[in-house]
Amino acid sequence: MSYPFQATDWIHGINMDNLRRGRLQRAKAELFEKRRFGAFLSLNEWNTRYVTSTYTPMWTTSSSGLRYSLLVKGDEQPIVYEQGDIGYHTERFAPWLPKGNVKWAITGMGWIARCMGEAAHEAAVKRFVDQICTELKRQGVEKEVLALDFADPSISAAFEAKGVKTSGDGYLALLDARKHKLPEEVQCLRNTCSVGDAMFESLRRTVRPGVSEHEVLGEVFKACYANGGEVFSGVFCTSGPYTWPNLRCWTGRRINPGDVIYMDVYNTSWNGYKTCYYRTFSLGEPSKATKDAYQRAYDWLYDSISVIKPGVTSKEIAEKWPSGPKVWADIGVVHEDQTAGNNWAHGIGLTLYEPPLVWRGCSLEHPMVIEEDMCFAIETQEGDHEGQGVRIEEVLHVTKTGVEILSKWPIREMTVIDL
């Protein structure tokens, strides 16, 4: 079921309280019950959002050190350390955080450390470690392992000097917590796909002979924000000769009759939940060779989707795709490493890539088990041997018996834009 984006008093839509509680409970179970950590320190924006349900602008992402969070075993809620005076707003936006749980960050961790100079970084690390150790001692977990979702030898050494052992497995723990989606998270992903649909419609309306890829993207970005979405880092439109092999970028070239155009709505979000969603268009009727290429890509995609259900492995999915060197020798493919990102699938949620990853390059020899409530994007591409190619992608939710397709733009045939 798809709810209105805007909350109302008369429709019980996405329950954001359930979303906040459910994510925090899953993080605690993974960190404290399963892995027996004493606390979790996050510099990663999306892990911080997962456990705190707070958000600040994109310059804090990812692992910038401009803001961070701490979840201590025994505490009901996490502590958020905000950049500068943004905390003034966070306190008012997030009443689920107890008074005093929004503090100011010690600037100098993450990648911002590279900008401030070695001496300033060393001084900041000392203050940062003291700040965190105060909270560990408050709950009596300073002798237990502190899980981190980042790697910084100087920070780890500073904690060790205080007698606090650290582990870099905090990132893996949160990936495990996040790989199964709550019902509310699935609905967020549905909404993000709806934003993607609006963006595809904007492309369909905008593409005309002589229009540039840049003009198309301008209208597409407008459609995203007009429909409540946010472009985090990417959307691209590629056309004509750059569709094969997939450039994965835009050039500003002007679109001509007969061109294939495809767009990837990737790392675009609604309420923080990302999508990765390709569709292919043709300006005018495509050639028979292009239609045949599209049929091959469609068959590869839906043959692989047909086997997905809880308990199957990523190997069983990847086996539905042909060997890259066998089908793409025309573009110089001699090894599966050259096919990364072509025919594959990746988990999706607050970040563009989450478990599982499905690809012949890793899944045939190192399969992962597909589990209920995983959500992932699955994509295929193919060339027409006339200088153009096609690309399609679906977003799906693994149910008890199979899959629910969350992406709704028509896919059985390429969308033709009439001249």
C-alpha positions in Angstrom: 0.0 0.0 0.0 1.2 3.5 -0.8 0.3 6.3 1.6 0.3 10.1 0.9 3.7 11.7 1.5 2.2 14.3 3.7 1.0 13.1 7.1 -2.6 13.8 8.0 -4.9 13.2 11.0 -7.3 11.0 9.0 -4.9 8.5 7.3 -2.6 6.4 9.4 0.4 6.4 7.1 4.0 5.7 7.8 4.4 5.4 11.6 7.6 7.4 12.2 7.6 6.5 15.9 7.8 2.8 14.9 10.5 3.6 12.4 12.6 5.3 15.1 12.1 2.7 17.8 12.5 -0.2 15.4 15.8 0.9 14.0 17.2 1.7 17.4 16.1 -1.7 18.7 17.8 -3.5 15.9 21.0 -1.6 16.4 21.0 -2.4 20.1 20.3 -6.1 19.4 23.2 -6.4 17.0 25.7 -4.4 19.0 25.0 -5.4 22.6 23.1 -8.7 22.5 24.8 -10.4 19.6 28.3 -8.9 19.6 28.6 -7.9 23.3 30.0 -4.4 22.7 29.9 -1.9 25.5 29.1 1.1 23.3 29.0 2.2 19.7 30.7 5.4 18.4 29.6 6.5 14.9 31.2 9.0 12.6 29.2 7.7 9.7 26.2 9.9 8.9 23.9 7.1 7.9 24.6 5.0 10.9 24.1 8.0 13.1 20.8 8.7 11.3 19.8 5.0 11.8 20.2 5.0 15.5 19.3 8.7 16.3 16.8 9.6 13.6 18.4 13.0 13.3 19.7 14.6 10.1 21.8 17.5 9.1 22.8 18.7 5.7 24.9 16.7 3.2 28.2 18.3 4.0 28.4 16.2 7.2 28.5 13.0 5.1 30.0 10.7 5.2 32.4 10.2 8.1 33.3 13.9 8.1 33.8 14.1 11.8 31.7 17.3 11.8 29.0 15.4 13.8 28.9 12.0 15.4 26.9 9.9 17.8 27.4 7.5 20.7 25.1 4.7 21.8 26.0 3.3 25.2 24.8 0.0 26.5 22.2 0.6 29.2 21.1 4.0 27.8 17.6 4.2 26.4 18.6 6.7 23.7 21.8 7.7 21.9 23.8 10.9 22.3 24.2 13.1 19.3 27.2 15.4 19.0 26.2 18.1 16.5 28.3 20.5 14.5 28.3 24.0 15.9 25.0 25.6 16.6 23.0 23.1 14.5 22.3 21.4 17.8 20.0 24.2 18.7 17.6 23.0 16.0 18.3 19.3 16.6 17.1 19.6 20.2 13.8 21.0 19.0 13.4 18.6 16.0 14.1 15.5 18.1 12.0 15.4 21.3 12.6 11.6 21.5 16.1 12.4 22.6 16.3 13.2 26.4 17.3 16.6 27.5 21.1 16.8 27.5 21.5 14.1 24.8 22.3 16.7 22.1 25.8 18.0 22.7 28.3 19.8 20.6 30.9 18.0 18.5 34.6 18.3 18.9 35.6 19.2 15.4 38.6 17.3 14.1 37.7 13.7 13.5 36.9 12.0 10.1 38.1 13.7 6.9 37.9 17.2 8.4 41.1 16.3 10.3 43.0 16.5 7.0 42.1 20.1 6.7 43.1 21.5 10.1 46.7 20.5 10.4 48.5 17.8 12.5 48.8 19.8 15.7 45.2 20.9 15.8 44.1 17.3 15.0 46.1 15.9 17.9 44.6 18.4 20.3 41.1 17.7 19.0 41.6 13.9 19.3 42.5 14.3 23.0 39.4 16.3 23.8 37.2 14.0 21.7 38.4 10.9 23.5 37.9 12.6 26.9 34.4 13.5 25.9 33.5 9.9 24.9 35.2 8.3 27.9 33.1 10.5 30.2 30.0 8.8 28.9 31.5 5.3 29.0 32.4 5.8 32.7 28.9 7.1 33.5 27.5 3.7 32.5 30.4 1.7 33.7 31.3 0.3 30.3 34.8 1.8 30.0 36.4 -1.7 30.3 34.2 -3.2 27.6 34.9 -3.0 23.9 33.9 0.3 22.1 32.7 -0.4 18.6 33.6 2.1 15.9 32.3 2.4 12.3 35.4 4.1 11.1 39.2 3.5 11.0 41.6 6.1 12.5 44.7 4.7 14.1 45.3 7.9 16.1 41.9 7.8 17.6 42.1 4.1 18.4 45.5 4.6 20.0 44.2 7.5 22.1 41.4 5.3 23.4 43.8 2.5 24.1 46.0 4.9 26.1 42.9 5.5 28.3 42.4 1.8 28.7 39.5 1.5 26.3 39.6 -1.3 23.8 38.2 -0.5 20.4 36.9 -2.6 17.5 36.3 -1.6 13.9 33.5 -4.1 13.6 30.9 -1.5 14.4 30.4 -0.8 10.8 29.7 -4.5 10.0 27.3 -4.7 13.0 25.2 -1.8 11.6 25.2 -3.3 8.1 23.8 -6.5 9.7 21.2 -4.5 11.6 20.2 -2.5 8.5 20.0 -5.3 5.9 16.5 -6.3 7.0 14.0 -3.5 6.4 11.2 -2.6 8.8 7.7 -2.2 7.2 8.1 1.6 7.6 11.5 1.5 5.8 9.9 -0.4 2.9 7.2 2.3 2.6 9.9 4.9 2.5 11.5 3.1 -0.4 8.2 2.9 -2.2 7.9 6.7 -1.8 11.4 7.2 -3.2 10.5 5.1 -6.2 7.4 7.3 -6.7 9.8 10.3 -6.8 11.8 8.4 -9.4 8.6 8.0 -11.4 8.0 11.7 -11.4 11.6 12.2 -12.6 11.2 9.7 -15.5 8.0 11.5 -16.5 10.0 14.8 -16.5 12.6 13.2 -18.8 9.8 11.9 -21.1 8.3 15.4 -21.4 11.6 17.2 -21.8 13.5 15.1 -24.4 13.1 16.6 -27.9 15.5 16.8 -30.8 18.3 19.3 -29.9 17.7 19.3 -26.2 20.9 18.7 -24.2 21.4 16.1 -21.4 22.0 19.1 -19.1 18.6 20.5 -19.9 17.0 17.2 -19.2 18.8 16.9 -15.9 17.7 20.4 -14.9 14.0 19.5 -15.3 14.6 16.1 -13.6 16.1 17.7 -10.5 13.2 20.1 -10.4 10.8 17.2 -10.5 12.6 15.5 -7.6 12.4 18.4 -5.3 8.9 19.4 -6.3 7.8 15.9 -5.2 9.5 16.0 -1.8 12.7 14.1 -2.8 16.4 15.0 -2.4 19.2 14.3 -4.7 22.0 13.2 -2.5 24.8 12.7 -4.9 23.5 11.4 -8.2 21.2 11.3 -11.1 22.5 10.9 -14.6 21.1 11.0 -18.1 23.2 9.4 -20.9 22.3 9.3 -24.6 23.4 8.0 -28.0 26.9 6.7 -28.3 27.5 7.1 -24.6 24.9 4.5 -23.7 27.3 1.6 -24.8 29.3 0.9 -22.8 27.6 2.7 -20.0 29.3 6.0 -19.4 27.5 6.4 -16.0 27.6 10.2 -16.4 26.3 13.0 -18.6 28.2 15.0 -21.2 25.8 17.7 -22.2 25.5 16.4 -25.8 22.3 17.3 -27.6 19.8 14.5 -28.2 19.0 13.4 -31.8 16.2 11.5 -33.3 16.9 7.8 -33.0 18.9 8.2 -29.9 18.6 5.8 -27.0 18.5 7.7 -23.6 18.6 6.1 -20.2 18.6 7.6 -16.8 19.6 6.3 -13.4 17.8 7.8 -10.5 20.5 6.8 -8.0 21.3 8.1 -4.5 18.1 10.1 -4.7 16.0 9.8 -1.5 12.8 10.4 0.3 13.1 10.7 4.0 16.7 9.6 3.6 15.9 6.3 1.9 17.8 5.9 -1.4 16.8 4.5 -4.7 18.7 3.2 -7.7 16.3 2.9 -10.6 17.1 2.8 -14.4 14.8 3.1 -17.3 15.6 3.3 -21.0 13.9 5.6 -23.5 14.1 6.1 -27.3 13.5 9.3 -29.2 11.5 7.9 -32.0 11.1 4.2 -32.8 14.2 2.2 -31.9 15.9 -0.1 -34.4 15.3 -3.8 -34.4 18.8 -4.4 -33.0 18.1 -2.1 -30.1 14.7 -3.8 -29.4 16.5 -7.1 -29.4 19.1 -5.9 -27.0 16.3 -4.6 -24.7 14.6 -8.0 -24.8 17.9 -9.7 -23.8 18.4 -7.3 -20.9 14.8 -7.7 -19.8 15.0 -11.5 -19.9 18.2 -11.5 -17.9 16.6 -9.2 -15.3 13.4 -11.1 -14.9 14.9 -14.5 -15.1 17.0 -13.5 -12.1 14.1 -11.9 -10.3 12.1 -15.1 -10.8 14.3 -17.1 -8.5 14.5 -14.6 -5.6 12.9 -15.7 -2.3 14.2 -16.3 1.2 16.8 -19.0 1.4 18.1 -18.8 -2.2 21.7 -17.7 -2.6 23.2 -14.9 -4.6 24.9 -17.5 -6.7 21.5 -18.8 -7.9 20.6 -15.2 -8.9 24.0 -14.5 -10.6 23.9 -17.7 -12.6 20.9 -16.3 -14.5 23.2 -13.8 -16.1 25.6 -14.6 -18.9 29.4 -14.6 -18.6 30.6 -11.0 -19.3 33.5 -12.1 -21.6 31.1 -14.2 -23.7 28.6 -11.5 -24.4 30.6 -8.2 -24.2 33.8 -9.1 -26.1 32.9 -6.3 -28.5 33.8 -3.7 -25.8 36.9 -5.5 -24.7 35.6 -7.5 -21.7 37.9 -10.4 -21.0 37.3 -10.7 -17.2 34.4 -10.4 -14.9 36.2 -7.6 -13.0 35.4 -5.5 -16.1 31.6 -6.1 -15.5 31.3 -4.6 -12.1 28.1 -2.6 -11.9 26.7 -4.1 -15.1 24.5 -7.1 -14.4 24.2 -7.0 -10.6 22.2 -6.3 -7.6 22.9 -4.4 -4.4 21.0 -3.8 -1.1 19.5 -0.4 -0.7 18.2 1.7 2.2 19.7 4.7 3.9 22.7 4.2 1.7 23.0 3.2 -1.9 24.9 0.0 -1.1 23.9 -2.3 1.7 23.9 -6.2 1.8 23.4 -8.2 -0.3 25.7 -7.7 -3.3 25.0 -10.0 -6.2 27.4 -10.2 -9.1 29.1 -13.0 -11.1 32.5 -11.6 -10.0 31.9 -12.6 -6.4 28.6 -14.5 -5.9 29.5 -17.6 -7.9 32.3 -18.5 -5.5 31.2 -16.6 -2.4 27.4 -16.7 -2.3 25.3 -14.9 0.3 21.9 -16.1 1.5 18.9 -14.0 0.5 16.7 -13.3 3.5 13.1 -12.0 4.0 12.8 -8.2 4.3 16.0 -7.5 2.4 15.5 -4.7 -0.2 17.7 -4.3 -3.2 18.1 -2.9 -6.6 18.7 -5.3 -9.5 20.0 -4.2 -12.9 21.0 -5.4 -16.3 22.4 -3.9 -19.5 23.2 -4.9 -23.0 24.5 -3.4 -26.3 22.8 -3.5 -29.6 26.0 -3.9 -31.7 25.1 -0.7 -33.5 26.8 1.7 -31.1 24.0 2.1 -28.5 22.9 0.1 -25.4 20.1 -0.3 -23.0 19.9 -0.4 -19.2 17.1 -1.3 -16.8 16.7 -1.8 -13.1 14.0 -2.7 -10.6 13.8 -2.1 -6.8 12.4 -5.0 -4.9 11.5 -6.1 -1.4 12.0 -9.8 -0.5 8.8 -11.2 1.0 8.0 -14.6 2.6 7.3 -16.2 -0.8 9.1 -14.1 -3.4 9.4 -10.4 -4.2 7.4 -7.2 -4.3 8.5 -4.9 -7.0 8.6 -1.3 -5.6 9.6 0.4 -8.9 6.5 1.1 -11.1 7.6 2.8 -14.3 6.7 0.5 -17.2 9.5 -1.9 -18.1 8.2 -4.6 -20.4 9.1 -2.5 -23.4 11.3 0.5 -23.8 9.5 3.8 -23.4 9.3 5.4 -26.9 9.1 9.2 -27.0 7.2 10.2 -30.2 8.8 12.7 -32.6 
